[in-house]
């Protein structure tokens, strides 16, 4: 996946890493949960630098619980995203 390749390529230039990653549970090539599994294989310098926010239109409480069990997910936001939900991320 392009996102993982990008992150891996940034390990020698950590200033190029994104501060915030919005990760949707349902994506075309792999699920957000699958991506989290690959993310945990990345160097620790990358994992510490990026904040992951999981997004979903799913109403299943299991999805929220599973996302929040990941040590890499800082917040779970239900879609659609509103200005007030984005403002919460600042705090």
N, C-alpha and C positions, 0 to 999 in steps of 0.2 A: 504494500500500500504506500502511496506517495507520502503520506504524513509520517509514517515510521521512517522511511528513507530520509526525509528531510531532517527529522530529529537526530537520527544517527549521524548524518553529515555535519550537524552543528556541534558535535562533541568537541571538535577542535576550535570552535568559535562560539563559546557559550553565550556571548552577547547577542548572537543571532537567534537564540531560542525564544519562542513566544513566552510571554509571562502567563498567558491564559489560553487554555485549550477548551473549546466547546466540543463535547463528544456526544453524538446522538447514539442512542441504543440501536436504532434501526438504520443501517447504512447499506448501500448496495453491495460492496465487495466483502465486507466482514462486519460483524456486529460490533457495537461499542464495547461489549464485554470481551469479544475476541481481541480487539485492539488493546484493551487493558492487559490481557494476558501477554501480549507481545511487548507492551510498554514496560512491564516489570523486568524484561530481559535487557533493557537499555541501561547504559551506565548510570550510576547513582547521581552523578553531577547533573544529568538531564532530569532525572526524576525529582530532584530537589528544587530545580529552577522553575518548572512548569506547574501551574495550578490547573487541575482538570475539573471542569464543571460538566456533569452528565445531564443531557437533555432527553426528554421523551414525551411523547403524546400518550404513552401507555398509562392506564389508570390502575394497573396491577400493583398492589403494594409490594409484591415480591420483587418487582423490578427496582423499585426505590431501595428496598432493603439490600438487595444484592449489590447495587451501585455503591451504597454507603458503607458496605463491608470492605470495599477496596481501600487500601491505605492511600491510594493516589487520587481518589475522588474527594474533593473538598465540599462539593454542594451538588444537590440534585434539583433540577428545575423542570417543572412540567411545562410543556409547550401549550399554547403559544407563549412566546417570551414577551413580556411587557416592559415598559420603561421602569416600573416600580420593582420588578424582579431583577432587572439589571442594576438598579440603584442599590439593592441589597448586597450585591457582590462587592461594593466599595467598602462595606463594613466588615 
